[in-house]
Amino acid sequence: MSRINTELFIARRIFSAREGKKRFSRAIVSFAIIGIALGLILMILSVAIVTGFKSQIRRKVIGFGSDIQVVNFDSNSSYETKPVPKQQLWLDSLRGMPDVRHIQMFATKPGIIKTKNEIQGVVLKGVGPDFDWGFFRQNMVKGKIFHVNDSVRTDNVIISEQLADLLKLKLGDPLFMYFLNDVSSAPRMRRFKITGIYKTSLEEFDRLFILADIKHIQRLNNWTGDEVSGFEVSLKNFDQIDRMTQEVRNLTLRYEDQKNLPVLRTVSIKLKYPQIFDWLNLLDMNVWVILGLILIVAGFNMVSGLLILILERTNMIGVMKALGTENMSVRKVFLYLSTFLIGKGMLWGNIIGLLICFLQAQFGIIKLDPTSYYVNTVPINLKLLHFVLLNIGTLVITMSMLVIPSWYISRITPDKAIRFD
């Protein structure tokens, strides 16, 4: 025959007792429950918004340069690069790695756009037939992407909406660009045709990049058709970028001793744009500060609620002690009761928090200025692991804070408690 958990039984009766609704502690306990619910709502929203914001910005930066780039070691940090052979012996091994999603060649060339009244410095990014258009297809606002093949060079390009507005250009307009190289001191002009306009709201990149056929850059730099600026490697999981960067570096170094092949340098997107990723990492500290403050406030709300419950039930505590109940058992009763109250607050907090996240993710109710925040609406990205950890952390921390005030029960004596009014 199983033993009845007396403390849990009493706590359930107190929690569900109808007469408790008439007691003066009702308002205090209600405020404590509301505090737990509001705290959990704010924590869910804080984590979902910050992780969503980081994910959106990170995805946009990676869309312009992939997770990892393999370039000529002699290339500096500018967009004027040294060539590397398009055929690399390590490419097949790299494609076979389980964490690699896609590999594509690329080339970049700084240039100047000149219109009738405006002039703007940009970077022409050359792409080949293997280019993954998924990111730009999602961010296309007008026109369409162009197709690249190995035989015929296309003059079509896509530019950003920001550049189009700045230079007063539209779909179908000709685009005149001027380039310099080491061979000739005179600038070389190329005429392109605008077939697509994209918008990522990442102003620093939208103002800079124009996408074109890689064969234009090869011809401007007097490269052969087998020479490119480097390779872009997209990963399946960004969290593996540091490990994969090292693995790609080790893979390319194995072929370093081959004759007449340039030494390659492997650069992650985090190292290529450190200012952006350092800024995103600072958001993590802000989240921890917010979570800590919210948990402290919610914990103190429950502490005050527990003390009120203890005072309200002083007569009951005296009777239980007079009947021989140990202090630990009485404390367990109120800790169980506190768990029920915290659980009620967490239940409502989860329901409301998840509902707000769902509505914002589906309908984008709260709008943002993309020029300031780089996104059009408040982004939401709540992972199951984060949701579970928030709930476990809230329960554990608030219950830990209630252990100390529950010691007050041991100071209550039966004779005084029974007479307490």
Solvent accessible surface area in square Angstrom, and as a share of the most:
residue,aa,sasa,rsa
1,M,246,1.10
2,S,98,0.63
3,R,203,0.74
4,I,126,0.64
5,N,60,0.31
6,T,70,0.41
7,E,22,0.10
8,L,40,0.20
9,F,107,0.45
10,I,38,0.19
11,A,0,0.00
12,R,139,0.51
13,R,148,0.54
14,I,20,0.10
15,F,83,0.35
16,S,79,0.51
17,A,22,0.17
18,R,191,0.70
19,E,93,0.42
20,G,22,0.21
21,K,124,0.52
22,K,179,0.76
23,R,94,0.34
24,F,143,0.60
25,S,4,0.03
26,R,147,0.54
27,A,55,0.43
28,I,68,0.34
29,V,17,0.10
30,S,44,0.28
31,F,137,0.57
32,A,3,0.03
33,I,24,0.12
34,I,87,0.44
35,G,13,0.12
36,I,1,0.01
37,A,11,0.08
38,L,98,0.49
39,G,5,0.05
40,L,0,0.00
41,I,14,0.07
42,L,94,0.47
43,M,3,0.01
44,I,0,0.00
45,L,31,0.16
46,S,21,0.13
47,V,13,0.08
48,A,0,0.00
49,I,61,0.31
50,V,25,0.14
51,T,29,0.17
52,G,2,0.02
53,F,25,0.11
54,K,32,0.14
55,S,33,0.21
56,Q,59,0.26
57,I,1,0.00
58,R,61,0.22
59,R,98,0.36
60,K,14,0.06
61,V,0,0.00
62,I,31,0.16
63,G,18,0.17
64,F,5,0.02
65,G,1,0.01
66,S,7,0.05
67,D,6,0.03
68,I,0,0.00
69,Q,16,0.07
70,V,0,0.00
71,V,12,0.07
72,N,9,0.05
73,F,116,0.48
74,D,105,0.54
75,S,7,0.04
76,N,98,0.50
77,S,115,0.74
78,S,55,0.36
79,Y,48,0.18
80,E,72,0.32
81,T,19,0.11
82,K,96,0.41
83,P,37,0.23
84,V,1,0.00
85,P,30,0.19
86,K,50,0.21
87,Q,129,0.57
88,Q,23,0.10
89,L,122,0.61
90,W,2,0.01
91,L,13,0.07
92,D,110,0.57
93,S,54,0.35
94,L,0,0.00
95,R,127,0.46
96,G,62,0.60
97,M,38,0.17
98,P,108,0.68
99,D,34,0.18
100,V,12,0.07
101,R,131,0.48
102,H,53,0.24
103,I,11,0.06
104,Q,10,0.05
105,M,18,0.08
106,F,8,0.03
107,A,0,0.00
108,T,7,0.04
109,K,1,0.00
110,P,47,0.30
111,G,9,0.09
112,I,78,0.39
113,I,1,0.00
114,K,104,0.44
115,T,31,0.18
116,K,191,0.81
117,N,120,0.62
118,E,59,0.27
119,I,113,0.57
120,Q,38,0.17
121,G,43,0.42
122,V,5,0.03
123,V,5,0.03
124,L,0,0.00
125,K,5,0.02
126,G,0,0.00
127,V,0,0.00
128,G,1,0.01
129,P,64,0.40
130,D,54,0.28
131,F,15,0.06
132,D,52,0.27
133,W,26,0.09
134,G,25,0.24
135,F,25,0.11
136,F,1,0.00
137,R,136,0.50
138,Q,137,0.61
139,N,23,0.12
140,M,38,0.17
141,V,72,0.42
142,K,109,0.46
143,G,44,0.43
144,K,147,0.62
145,I,18,0.09
146,F,6,0.03
147,H,151,0.68
148,V,19,0.11
149,N,73,0.37
150,D,114,0.59
151,S,96,0.62
152,V,100,0.57
153,R,92,0.34
154,T,25,0.14
155,D,70,0.36
156,N,45,0.23
157,V,0,0.00
158,I,0,0.00
159,I,1,0.00
160,S,0,0.00
161,E,47,0.21
162,Q,55,0.25
163,L,0,0.00
164,A,4,0.03
165,D,102,0.53
166,L,74,0.37
167,L,4,0.02
168,K,152,0.65
169,L,27,0.13
170,K,135,0.57
171,L,69,0.34
172,G,42,0.40
173,D,27,0.14
174,P,53,0.33
175,L,1,0.01
176,F,71,0.30
177,M,0,0.00
178,Y,74,0.28
179,F,3,0.01
180,L,111,0.55
181,N,27,0.14
182,D,141,0.73
183,V,119,0.68
184,S,45,0.29
185,S,113,0.73
186,A,59,0.46
187,P,83,0.52
188,R,64,0.23
189,M,88,0.39
190,R,47,0.17
191,R,140,0.51
192,F,1,0.01
193,K,98,0.42
194,I,0,0.00
195,T,26,0.15
196,G,0,0.00
197,I,5,0.03
198,Y,0,0.00
199,K,74,0.31
200,T,2,0.01
201,S,12,0.08
202,L,6,0.03
203,E,64,0.29
204,E,84,0.38
205,F,3,0.01
206,D,4,0.02
207,R,91,0.33
208,L,48,0.24
209,F,5,0.02
210,I,0,0.00
211,L,0,0.00
212,A,0,0.00
213,D,0,0.00
214,I,5,0.02
215,K,41,0.17
216,H,4,0.02
217,I,0,0.00
218,Q,12,0.05
219,R,129,0.47
220,L,1,0.00
221,N,22,0.11
222,N,87,0.45
223,W,33,0.12
224,T,83,0.48
225,G,51,0.49
226,D,57,0.30
227,E,48,0.22
228,V,0,0.00
229,S,0,0.00
230,G,0,0.00
231,F,6,0.03
232,E,1,0.01
233,V,0,0.00
234,S,7,0.05
235,L,12,0.06
236,K,133,0.56
237,N,66,0.34
238,F,37,0.16
239,D,105,0.54
240,Q,59,0.26
241,I,4,0.02
242,D,93,0.48
243,R,105,0.38
244,M,2,0.01
245,T,8,0.04
246,Q,84,0.37
247,E,58,0.26
248,V,0,0.00
249,R,71,0.26
250,N,63,0.32
251,L,4,0.02
252,T,7,0.04
253,L,82,0.41
254,R,167,0.61
255,Y,58,0.22
256,E,78,0.35
257,D,124,0.64
258,Q,58,0.26
259,K,177,0.75
260,N,155,0.80
261,L,62,0.31
262,P,46,0.29
263,V,64,0.37
264,L,21,0.10
265,R,74,0.27
266,T,7,0.04
267,V,24,0.14
268,S,5,0.03
269,I,2,0.01
270,K,58,0.25
271,L,120,0.60
272,K,68,0.29
273,Y,18,0.07
274,P,60,0.38
275,Q,99,0.44
276,I,16,0.08
277,F,12,0.05
278,D,84,0.44
279,W,94,0.33
280,L,4,0.02
281,N,81,0.41
282,L,105,0.52
283,L,31,0.15
284,D,54,0.28
285,M,124,0.56
286,N,77,0.40
287,V,16,0.09
288,W,181,0.63
289,V,84,0.48
290,I,69,0.35
291,L,17,0.08
292,G,29,0.28
293,L,110,0.55
294,I,23,0.12
295,L,22,0.11
296,I,87,0.44
297,V,92,0.53
298,A,3,0.02
299,G,0,0.00
300,F,121,0.50
301,N,48,0.25
302,M,1,0.01
303,V,24,0.14
304,S,52,0.34
305,G,1,0.01
306,L,0,0.00
307,L,66,0.33
308,I,37,0.19
309,L,13,0.07
310,I,0,0.00
311,L,73,0.36
312,E,26,0.12
313,R,31,0.11
314,T,9,0.05
315,N,71,0.36
316,M,42,0.19
317,I,0,0.00
318,G,0,0.00
319,V,71,0.41
320,M,22,0.10
321,K,27,0.12
322,A,62,0.48
323,L,148,0.73
324,G,59,0.57
325,T,41,0.24
326,E,124,0.56
327,N,60,0.31
328,M,97,0.43
329,S,27,0.17
330,V,0,0.00
331,R,11,0.04
332,K,86,0.36
333,V,0,0.00
334,F,0,0.00
335,L,33,0.16
336,Y,68,0.26
337,L,4,0.02
338,S,0,0.00
339,T,46,0.27
340,F,53,0.22
341,L,11,0.06
342,I,0,0.00
343,G,33,0.32
344,K,90,0.38
345,G,0,0.00
346,M,18,0.08
347,L,103,0.51
348,W,130,0.46
349,G,0,0.00
350,N,24,0.13
351,I,86,0.44
352,I,69,0.35
353,G,0,0.00
354,L,72,0.36
355,L,94,0.47
356,I,65,0.33
357,C,8,0.05
358,F,112,0.47
359,L,63,0.31
360,Q,10,0.04
361,A,63,0.49
362,Q,114,0.51
363,F,140,0.58
364,G,10,0.09
365,I,108,0.55
366,I,98,0.50
367,K,138,0.58
368,L,46,0.23
369,D,73,0.38
370,P,30,0.19
371,T,92,0.53
372,S,71,0.46
373,Y,110,0.42
374,Y,64,0.24
375,V,6,0.04
376,N,84,0.43
377,T,40,0.23
378,V,17,0.10
379,P,11,0.07
380,I,37,0.19
381,N,46,0.23
382,L,44,0.22
383,K,97,0.41
384,L,138,0.69
385,L,115,0.57
386,H,51,0.23
387,F,42,0.18
388,V,61,0.35
389,L,98,0.49
390,L,18,0.09
391,N,21,0.11
392,I,93,0.47
393,G,23,0.22
394,T,3,0.02
395,L,65,0.32
396,V,84,0.49
397,I,72,0.36
398,T,0,0.00
399,M,37,0.17
400,S,64,0.41
401,M,46,0.21
402,L,0,0.00
403,V,60,0.35
404,I,133,0.68
405,P,17,0.11
406,S,0,0.00
407,W,138,0.49
408,Y,88,0.33
409,I,0,0.00
410,S,42,0.27
411,R,193,0.70
412,I,20,0.10
413,T,62,0.36
414,P,47,0.30
415,D,79,0.41
416,K,139,0.59
417,A,1,0.01
418,I,88,0.45
419,R,174,0.64
420,F,92,0.39
421,D,168,0.87
